[in-house]
Amino acid sequence: MSGFLESLRCSECVDWGEKRNTIASVAAGVLFFTGWWIIIDAAVKYPKMEDFNHSYHACGVIATIAFLMINAVSNGQVRGDSYSEGCLGQTGARIWLFIGFMMAFGSLIASMWILFGGYVVKGKIQQECDILANDFQKVDGDFFLLLEKPVVYPGIAVFFQNAFIFFGGLVFKFGRTEDLWQ
């Protein structure tokens, strides 16, 4: 039984070089789609403003704008190989890319802040307050402490939406090669 995979030659079966741009584009699209699908699911599952503040969608919109900004500039423009004219030339392309990455990292950090500040810590404080309030209920002659489970999924959804969009942008930017375009 040992060594049964030795006869397979996977490196000779598939030539990934020619399909690199296609694979990277599809992977980035799937990541981007998954991010938005998760947040749409959270918005449908928790339509009340108390459970999911709809202003948190701004994080995903900023991440999407950053995705577009990062991928609007080619690597050749940043290096100065193919872009010498226009508004600020190579420096303008680098500034544009830098602002795009700042927006992407900012939305990712903001989504972590929303997750922990708006849901994890708030849920923990709510549970402790319920315990201190001695919210007991009599069931069949015995007293039980009723704890309502805090809602955390919208915070997780905001974080994963921004993480998937961020990594989708990185895959789309750095997973493709520009050699096949020329």
C-alpha positions in Angstrom: 0.0 0.0 0.0 2.9 2.4 0.6 4.1 4.3 -2.4 0.9 4.1 -4.4 1.0 7.8 -5.2 4.5 7.7 -6.5 3.4 6.8 -10.1 1.4 10.0 -10.4 3.1 12.9 -12.1 1.0 15.8 -11.3 3.5 18.5 -12.4 3.4 17.1 -16.0 -0.4 16.7 -16.1 -1.4 20.4 -15.8 0.4 23.5 -17.0 -0.7 26.2 -14.6 1.4 28.9 -16.3 -1.0 29.6 -19.1 -4.1 29.4 -16.9 -2.7 31.5 -14.1 -4.7 34.6 -14.9 -7.9 32.7 -15.3 -7.4 30.8 -12.0 -6.5 34.0 -10.1 -9.5 35.9 -11.5 -11.9 33.1 -10.7 -10.5 32.7 -7.2 -10.7 36.5 -6.6 -14.2 36.6 -7.9 -15.3 33.7 -5.6 -13.7 35.4 -2.6 -15.4 38.7 -3.4 -18.8 37.0 -4.0 -18.5 35.0 -0.8 -17.8 38.2 1.2 -20.9 39.9 -0.1 -23.0 36.7 0.2 -22.1 36.5 4.0 -23.2 40.1 4.7 -26.4 39.7 2.7 -27.2 36.6 4.8 -26.6 38.5 8.0 -28.8 41.4 6.8 -31.6 39.1 5.9 -31.3 37.0 9.1 -31.1 40.1 11.4 -33.3 42.8 9.9 -33.8 44.8 13.1 -31.5 47.7 13.8 -30.9 46.5 17.4 -29.3 43.2 16.2 -27.5 44.5 13.2 -26.8 48.2 12.7 -27.1 48.8 8.9 -24.5 51.5 8.9 -21.9 48.7 9.3 -22.4 48.1 5.5 -20.2 51.1 5.0 -17.2 48.9 5.8 -17.9 46.5 3.0 -18.6 49.4 0.5 -15.2 51.0 1.4 -13.5 47.6 1.0 -15.1 47.2 -2.4 -13.9 50.7 -3.5 -10.4 49.8 -2.2 -10.6 46.5 -4.2 -11.3 48.5 -7.4 -8.7 51.1 -6.6 -6.0 48.5 -6.0 -6.7 46.7 -9.2 -7.1 49.8 -11.4 -3.4 50.3 -11.4 -1.2 47.7 -13.1 2.1 46.6 -11.7 3.9 48.1 -14.8 2.4 51.5 -13.9 3.7 51.3 -10.4 7.2 50.2 -11.5 7.2 53.0 -14.2 7.6 50.6 -17.1 4.4 51.5 -19.0 3.2 54.7 -17.5 5.1 58.0 -17.9 2.5 60.5 -18.9 -0.7 61.7 -17.2 -1.5 63.0 -13.8 1.7 62.7 -11.7 3.0 59.7 -13.8 4.5 56.9 -11.8 4.2 58.8 -8.5 0.4 59.2 -9.1 0.0 55.5 -9.7 1.9 54.7 -6.4 -0.2 57.2 -4.4 -3.4 55.8 -5.9 -2.2 52.2 -4.9 -1.2 53.4 -1.5 -4.6 55.0 -0.8 -6.3 51.9 -2.0 -4.3 49.7 0.4 -4.9 52.2 3.2 -8.7 51.9 2.6 -8.5 48.1 2.4 -6.6 47.8 5.7 -8.7 50.4 7.3 -11.9 48.6 6.4 -10.5 45.3 7.7 -9.4 46.9 11.0 -12.8 48.7 11.3 -14.6 45.4 10.8 -12.5 43.8 13.7 -13.5 46.8 15.8 -17.2 46.3 14.9 -16.9 42.6 15.7 -15.3 43.0 19.1 -16.6 46.3 20.2 -20.1 46.0 19.0 -20.8 42.3 19.5 -18.3 40.3 21.6 -17.8 42.8 24.4 -21.4 44.0 24.4 -22.6 40.4 24.6 -20.3 39.6 27.5 -21.4 42.7 29.4 -25.1 41.8 28.7 -24.6 38.3 30.1 -22.9 39.6 33.2 -25.7 42.1 33.8 -28.3 39.3 33.4 -26.5 37.3 36.0 -26.3 40.2 38.4 -30.0 41.1 37.9 -30.9 37.6 39.1 -33.3 37.0 36.3 -34.5 33.7 37.7 -37.6 31.9 36.6 -39.5 29.2 38.3 -39.9 26.0 36.2 -41.5 22.9 37.7 -40.8 24.0 41.3 -37.1 24.8 40.6 -35.5 28.1 39.9 -33.4 28.5 36.7 -31.4 31.4 35.5 -32.5 32.4 32.0 -29.7 33.7 29.9 -30.5 35.0 26.5 -27.7 34.1 24.0 -26.1 37.3 22.7 -26.2 38.0 19.0 -22.7 37.8 17.5 -23.2 36.6 13.9 -23.6 40.0 12.3 -20.2 41.1 13.7 -18.6 37.9 12.4 -20.3 38.5 9.1 -19.0 42.0 8.8 -15.5 40.8 9.6 -15.6 37.9 7.1 -17.0 40.1 4.4 -14.1 42.5 4.7 -11.6 39.7 5.0 -12.9 37.9 1.9 -13.0 41.2 -0.1 -9.4 42.1 1.1 -7.9 38.7 0.2 -9.9 38.7 -3.1 -8.3 42.0 -4.0 -4.8 40.6 -3.1 -5.3 37.5 -5.2 -6.6 39.6 -8.2 -3.7 42.0 -7.9 -0.8 39.7 -7.3 -2.1 36.4 -8.5 -2.1 37.4 -12.2 0.8 38.1 -14.4 1.1 40.9 -17.0 3.4 38.9 -19.2 0.5 37.2 -21.0 -1.1 40.5 -21.9 1.7 41.5 -24.3 
